[in-house]
Amino acid sequence: MAASTIHVIFNAVVAAKLTYAASSWWGFTTAEDRQRLAAVIRRGIRSGLCDPDHMSLEDLDTDADDKLFNFILHSKHHVLHSILPGRSDFNYNLTPRRHNLVLTAKSSSITDRDYITTL
């Protein structure tokens, strides 16, 4: 089998299982957990099953979070769109943000890991 085909299969099976619903559980992992998960990718690269330029699991999770947030933000029919915070009308001359929503203050370290915050 061609190497590119093996890489596609690795991404479809192994990487997909490692990142399944990662948006919900990634914030609760420890550094040790993340090292164990990354070791699977390193073993795949070392054995030739995975592309050497494969994205890290942290990058895959960040990319998936960004795609989900943009989908929720721009799709009025998404089930989570109704719980987005209100729009902000502040016009500062700072680095532009990706959205114009009001940011909520977090009160403890456990709420820093929550996907959905409530006021």
N, C-alpha and C positions, 0 to 999 in steps of 0.2 A: 504494500500500500504506500502511496506517496506521503511524504512528510507533511505536506500541507493538509491532506485529508485527515491524518492522525491529529494534527493540531486542532482542526475544526471539531473532531469528535471529543477531544480532551476539553475544549471550551464548552461544548454542548452538554457534556456529562459531568465532569468533575468541577469545573469552575461554576457551572450553573447550580450545582448542589451546595457548593461552599458559600455562594452569595444569595441563596434563596431567602427572601424576606430579610435581608441584612439590614435594611433601613430600620427595622423594629428591634433587632437584637445587637447591632454593632456597638452601640453606646454602652452596653452592659459588659462588654468583653474586657478582660484585663490584658496587659501587655504580654503576659505568658500565653493567653489564649490566642492572641493575634500572631504570635511567633509560631505556634503550632499550626495554625491555618496557613500561614505563609510557607511553612515547611513543605506542605503538600505541593504547592506550586513549584518550589525549588526542586523537589524530587522529580516532578514532571519535566522540568527543564533539563535536569541532569540525565534523565533517562531518554530524552529525545521525544517525549510525548507532547510537550508543550513548547510553544514558540519562545525562543530566548528573550524576545522583546515584549513578553506578556506583561500587562498592567498588574500592579500590585493589588492585593485585595482591598486595601484602603482606598486606592484610586477607583477601583470598581464600585465600591460602596458610595463614595462621594459622587461619582458619575450617575449612579442609579438614583441617589437622593435628589440631585439637581434635575434629572429628567422628570421624576415624580412631582417635585415642587412646581416645575414649570407647567406640567400638565394640569395640576390642580389649580394653579393660578390662572391659566388661560381657558380652562374648560368650565363654563358655568354649570354644566350638567354633571360634573363629578360630585360624588357623594360628600367629599370633604370640603368642597368649595364654600359651602354655607358657613363653616366654622372659621374661616379665615378672619383675621382681625380687620378692623376698618381701615380705610385709606388715609394716608397722611398727606397733608398739603404743604409741608415744609420745603422751602427752596434754599438749601444751603449750597455754597460753592465749594463742596467737598467732593471726594471721590463718589461717582454716581453709584447708587445701589441698583440691584437687579430688580427691585420691586418698590412700590410706593406704599407698603402696608405699615401700620403702626407696630413697632416691636414691643413685646411684652417683657416685663422685668421678671427674672427668675429669682426665687427666694432661697433655694438650697441646692446642694450638689445633686441630689436625686432628681430634681426637676430639670437639671441641665441635660439629662439623658432622655427626657420625655419627648416623644414625637409631637404630641398634641398638648399644649398648655391651655389651661382654662383660667379665666380671670376671677 
